[in-house]
Amino acid sequence: MKSATIQLDTLTCPSCSQKIEGALKNLDGIDKDSIKVLFNSSKVKFNFDESKLSIDEIESEINMLGFEVLKSKVK
């Protein structure tokens, strides 16, 4: 498992956080219990299995929801 932090442009409301969290929970390869959407800092943190899902695919999913990904960090 890899740990990732994605910095978004802005999260404007708590329902935006819920929208992102819900979409990530539907992706195969993400540890659903590890997802944390930090509304105040516009960050998303989670663990994922790189053999099932790439960070680019995750970023694409977030972009399709209408949120701009500024940068990602994977450890």
Stockholm file with secondary structure:
# STOCKHOLM 1.0

chainA/1-75         MKSATIQLDTLTCPSCSQKIEGALKNLDGIDKDSIKVLFNSSKVKFNFDESKLSIDEIESEINMLGFEVLKSKVK
#=GR chainA/1-75 SS CEEEEEEESCCCSHHHHHHHHHHHHTSTTBCGGGCEEETTTTEEEEEECTTTCCHHHHHHHHHHTTCCEEEEEEC
#=GC SS_cons        CEEEEEEESCCCSHHHHHHHHHHHHTSTTBCGGGCEEETTTTEEEEEECTTTCCHHHHHHHHHHTTCCEEEEEEC
//
